[in-house]
């Protein structure tokens, strides 16, 4: 198993890409701490992992709160004595709309969840990683950072910040043996799909968006989880600062 004896935190772990990453990491031997604000769904994913023979716990976490983030990291150390992998996956988007219609509240929420939460989590995890002499951080960016779609300007710019922050952190902490990488999934089969499309989630509308992806389909949680597993594993021990596209060719 590729993550045996490792402990991972996955934010936004109650559904979508986060749940997929948590489930795959557990199957590969990791002890997983799922963090989210959706308690029922988060507990359900953790229970499902344990019922399948994996090791997982859930903790309610508002990733925009430093005190919640501190508790999240402490829970991981309490659970298994260490933290090896931090997956900053929690994300938020305003609905697809013209830029002039995005409210300040929506702007602030997008940047707080997508960018500030990573700032907080990394600041809280780095001292622990330095003491351990190693650490792996994986941030969920997006193809929106590389090939923006109309109607999502604020979301796209926030993911651009995630990608650039990932590279800056990778350089800053490489000498501490702390690797920092990001995933850039294309639009996926998650609860946020309709938000991104800006139209009802119908078979007809899906086909229009799928046609913009060369491989002809949306990303899935298992696609993203497989990429995250590689970046978290020892197979990627010399890889840092990468923003890996998981996009079926969308960004070519």
N, C-alpha and C positions, 0 to 999 in steps of 0.2 A: 504494500500500500504506500502511495507516494507522499502522504502527509502523516504517517504514523508518528506518534509522540509529539505532535505539534498542536498548538492551540490557536484558534482563529476567531476573531470577532467579525461578524457580518452585519453592517447596519442596513436598514431596510430589508431585513431578513424574513419578514412575514409573508411576502408575496413576490411574484415576478422574478426578476433576475436574482434578487437577494435570496429568495427561497431556493432557487435552483443551485446557486453557489453553495449555500449552507448544506443542502442535501448531498451534493457531489463531494464536498470536502469531508463530510462525515463518513461517506462510503469509502473514502481514501484514508481513513484512520484518524482524522483530526477530531479534537474536542472543539465543539463549536458553540459560541455564544451568539445567539440571535438577538439583535437589538431593533426595536421598532416602537411605534406608538399605537399600532393595531394589536391590542393584547390578545384578543380571541384568536386571530389568525396566527400570530406569533407563537402562542402556546400550542396551537394545533400543529404547526410545522415542527416544533421541537419534539412534541409527543410522537409524531410520525417517524422522526429520525430515531428516537429511542426505541420505538416499537420494531424498527427494522434492524436493531442491534447497534445503532450508532450512539454517540455521546453528544448530547445537545441540551442547552438550557436557554431559556428566554428571559430577557430583562427589558422592562419598559424603559425606553430611552428617547427623549427629545434631543436629537443630534445638534440642535441649535443652542442647547443648554450646557454650559461647562460643568455644572454640578452633576447633571445626568451622565455626561460623558466620563467624568471621573469615576462615578459608580459603575459604569459599564466596564471600564478597564479593570477596576478593582474586582469586579465579579469574575472576570476571566482569570485573574491571578488567583483568586480564592478558589475557583473551581479546579484548576489544574496546576497552579504554582508558577505559571509563566504565560507569556503572550508572544507568539511567533509571527502571526499574520493579522493585519488590520485591513479589512475591506470596507472602504468608505463608499457604500453603494446607495445609501438613501438619496432620493432625488425628488424634485417637485417641478412642475411646469404650470404656467398659466395656459388657458385654452388657446388654441390657434386663433389669432385675431390680429388686426392691424396694429402696428406699434403704437399709434396714437391713442388706442383704446385701452392699453395696458395701464392699470392703476398703480399708484405708488405702493399700495399694500401688496399687490401681486409681485411687483419688482422686488420689493424687500424680501418677500417670502422665498422667491426663486433664488436670490443670492444668499440668503441666510442658510437655506437647506443645502444648496448645491456647492457653495464655496466656503462660507464662514464655518460650516460644520466640519469641513476638512481641516481648516485652519485650527479649530479647537482640538479635534481628535489627534492630529499630528503633534501639536504642542504637548498634549497630555501623554502621548505614547512614546515620544522620542527619549525622554529620560530613562524609561524602562528599557527600551531597546539598547540604549548606550550601555546601561549596566550589564545587560545580558551579552553584549558584544555582537548582536545580530538583530535583524528585524526585516519584515517584508510588508510594504504598504501597497495596496492596490486601490486605485481610485476609479470609479465609474464615470468616464467622460461620455462622449457621444460622437457619432458621425456629424452631428449638428455643429460640432466645433470645427469641422473640416469642410463640410459642404452644407451650409445652412439652408433650411427650408423657409419659404415665406410664411409670415404669420407667427413666427416663433423667435423673433429677434432677441428678446431678453433671455430666453432659455438658451439659445445658441451661444450668446455672448458669455453666459455663465459657464457653459461647458468649455468654451475657449479658455477661460480662466483656469478651469480644472486641468486642462492639458498642459498649459504653460507652467502652472504651479507644480505639477508632477515633475516636469523636467528640471525646474529650479531646485526642488527638494532633492531630486536624485543626485545632482551635482554636489549640493551642500553636505549631504550625509553619506556619500559613497565611502569616504575614508573611515566611517564608523561601521561599515559593513551593513548598512541599512539600505535596502533596495526599495525604490519607489517607481511604480509603473502604473499605467492606466489602460483601461479598456474603452474602446469606442464602438459600442454596438449601433447597428442601424435600427430603425424603428422595429419594435418587437411585439410579440404576442403577450402583452401584459395589460394590466388594468389601465395604463395610461395611453393605450393605443388611440382611442377616440379623441382624447385631449390633443394629441399630436396631429391627427388627421384634420380635426376641425369640422368634421362632417360625421353623420351617423355611421356606426360600425356595421356596414352591410357588406355582403359578398361583392356587390358591384363596386362600392367605394374601395374595398380592400384591393381589388384587382388594379385600380388606377395607381395606387401607391406601390403595389408589388411590381408593377411594370417599370418602376424607376430603379429597381434593384436587379442587376444583371443575372443573378442566380434565381430570380423569380419568386422569392418568398421573403417573409419577415424573419428576423432573428427569433430564436427561442431561448428560454432560460437555460436549456441544456447546452446550446451553442456558447453562450456567455460563460457558463460554469466550466466548460472544458478549457476555454482560454484562461480563465482565472486560475484553474488548477495548474496549468503549465507555469504561469508566472509565479505562483506560490510555491511550487515544488523546487527541489534541488536541481532539477534539469535546467532551471533558469538562474542558476547561482551567479552567473556573470552578466546578467541582463538587468539594466536599470535605465530609467529615463525613457522607456518605450511607451508610446501611445498606440496600442495594438487595435487595428480595425477588425471588427467582427461584423462584417457588413455585406457579404455576398457580392462584393465588387462595387458597392455603391459609390465609394470615394475614388475610384479609378478615373 
